[in-house]
Amino acid sequence: MMVHSDNNNSLTHDNPPVVSYARTSILVCVNDNEHSRVALKFACAKSKKTGCLVSILHVLEPADYQGLSMVMDHIENDKRKVAEKLLHDMADLANQFSGVTPVLMLREGINGKEIVAVANQDHTIGMLVMGSSPETPGKGKLLSWLVGQLGKELLIPMIIVPGNLTEQQIEALA
């Protein structure tokens, strides 16, 4: 990490340091749907062209149920196993599509907040890739919220990939 200041070498609130990080990875957020697979393929195609790493993130949202502790633990354990399988399936897809071996991340929390947190904590991430489904009713709540965070909390570019792109279109656009 490099920190630079102006010529008088004073770092103040009015003159904060400029921090430079190497942005060498692409963060793609996935769940178990086709538009996530398309977004992952786009990120992998971009990775092949730029040499960036691909990081795949899946967020387990908090359970919205109440019950016995033992039952909740069992449900949470099952959700985690399903999420881990999803991440491994997505890693296999990335490798088959482009030969990329991605970094896998599983977080628990509110989807949008966890995406922003990962992007802000890992300073190697230079881009966020999300898939969008054209036919899902009520779609876009997460995407709209994330777009609202651009320039506020989310300080990297975000690419929204249409979920109906063909592999040829993905290669051409990446």
C-alpha positions in Angstrom: 0.0 0.0 0.0 1.3 3.4 -0.9 0.2 6.7 0.9 0.8 10.0 -0.8 0.5 13.5 0.5 0.9 17.0 -1.0 4.2 18.9 -1.2 4.1 20.2 2.4 3.8 16.6 3.7 0.9 17.5 6.0 -1.9 15.0 6.4 -5.0 16.6 7.8 -8.8 16.2 7.6 -8.8 18.6 4.8 -5.9 16.9 3.1 -6.4 13.1 3.6 -3.9 10.6 2.3 -4.5 9.2 -1.2 -4.3 5.4 -0.9 -3.5 3.4 -4.0 -4.4 -0.3 -4.1 -3.9 -2.8 -6.9 -7.4 -3.8 -8.1 -6.8 -7.3 -9.3 -10.0 -9.2 -8.7 -13.6 -9.2 -9.9 -16.4 -9.9 -7.3 -19.4 -11.8 -8.7 -22.4 -12.4 -6.4 -24.4 -15.6 -7.0 -27.4 -17.5 -6.0 -29.0 -20.6 -7.5 -30.4 -19.1 -10.7 -29.5 -18.8 -14.4 -28.7 -15.1 -14.4 -26.1 -15.7 -11.7 -24.5 -18.3 -13.9 -24.5 -15.8 -16.8 -22.9 -13.1 -14.5 -20.3 -15.6 -13.5 -19.4 -16.5 -17.1 -19.1 -12.8 -17.8 -16.8 -12.3 -14.9 -14.7 -15.3 -16.0 -14.5 -14.0 -19.6 -13.4 -10.6 -18.3 -10.9 -12.3 -16.1 -9.4 -14.1 -19.0 -9.0 -10.8 -20.9 -7.6 -8.8 -18.0 -5.7 -11.3 -15.9 -7.9 -10.5 -12.8 -8.9 -13.1 -10.3 -12.5 -14.0 -9.8 -14.1 -14.1 -6.4 -17.5 -15.7 -6.0 -19.7 -14.5 -3.1 -22.9 -16.1 -1.8 -24.7 -14.6 1.1 -26.8 -16.6 3.5 -29.6 -14.3 4.7 -30.7 -14.6 8.3 -33.5 -17.0 9.0 -36.9 -15.5 9.6 -38.3 -18.2 11.9 -38.5 -18.9 15.6 -38.5 -22.3 17.2 -36.4 -24.7 19.2 -32.7 -24.0 19.2 -31.9 -27.6 18.0 -34.3 -27.3 15.1 -32.8 -23.9 14.1 -29.3 -25.3 14.3 -30.3 -28.1 12.0 -31.9 -25.8 9.5 -28.9 -23.4 9.5 -26.6 -26.4 9.0 -28.6 -27.6 6.0 -28.7 -24.1 4.5 -24.9 -23.9 4.9 -24.4 -27.2 3.1 -26.6 -26.1 0.2 -24.7 -22.8 0.0 -21.3 -24.6 0.0 -22.5 -27.0 -2.7 -23.7 -24.0 -4.8 -20.3 -22.3 -4.5 -18.5 -25.5 -5.5 -20.9 -25.9 -8.5 -20.2 -22.3 -9.5 -16.5 -22.9 -9.2 -16.8 -25.9 -11.5 -18.7 -23.8 -14.0 -16.1 -21.1 -13.9 -13.3 -23.6 -14.5 -15.2 -25.4 -17.3 -16.1 -22.1 -19.0 -12.8 -20.4 -18.9 -10.2 -22.4 -16.9 -10.5 -19.9 -14.0 -10.1 -21.1 -10.5 -12.1 -18.7 -8.4 -11.9 -17.7 -4.7 -15.0 -18.8 -2.9 -16.7 -16.7 -0.2 -19.7 -17.5 2.0 -21.0 -14.8 4.2 -24.0 -14.6 6.5 -26.1 -11.4 6.8 -28.2 -9.0 4.8 -27.4 -9.6 1.1 -26.7 -6.0 0.0 -24.8 -5.0 3.2 -22.6 -8.1 2.9 -21.8 -7.4 -0.7 -20.8 -3.8 0.1 -18.8 -5.0 3.1 -16.8 -7.5 1.1 -16.1 -5.0 -1.6 -14.9 -2.5 0.9 -12.8 -4.9 3.0 -11.0 -6.5 0.1 -9.1 -3.8 -1.6 -8.0 -6.0 -4.4 -11.6 -6.0 -5.7 -11.9 -3.6 -8.6 -15.3 -4.5 -10.0 -18.7 -6.0 -8.9 -20.6 -8.1 -11.3 -24.3 -8.9 -10.8 -26.8 -10.8 -13.0 -30.2 -9.5 -13.7 -33.2 -11.6 -14.7 -35.4 -10.0 -17.3 -38.5 -12.0 -16.5 -38.6 -12.0 -12.7 -41.6 -10.0 -11.2 -40.6 -7.6 -8.5 -36.9 -7.9 -9.5 -34.3 -5.4 -8.9 -34.7 -4.5 -5.2 -31.1 -5.6 -4.4 -29.8 -4.1 -7.7 -31.6 -0.8 -7.1 -30.2 -0.7 -3.5 -26.7 -1.4 -4.7 -26.9 1.2 -7.4 -28.0 3.7 -4.7 -24.8 2.8 -2.8 -22.5 3.6 -5.7 -20.3 6.6 -4.7 -21.5 6.4 -1.1 -20.6 3.0 0.3 -19.7 1.1 -2.8 -16.6 2.7 -4.4 -16.0 0.3 -7.3 -17.7 0.0 -10.7 -20.7 -2.3 -10.8 -21.6 -4.2 -14.0 -25.2 -5.6 -14.3 -25.2 -8.5 -16.8 -28.5 -9.4 -18.5 -29.3 -13.0 -17.6 -30.3 -13.9 -21.1 -26.9 -13.4 -22.8 -25.5 -16.2 -24.9 -22.0 -17.4 -24.4 -21.0 -15.6 -27.7 -22.5 -12.4 -26.4 -20.7 -12.8 -23.1 -17.3 -13.3 -24.9 -17.9 -10.2 -27.2 -19.0 -7.9 -24.3 -16.3 -9.0 -21.8 
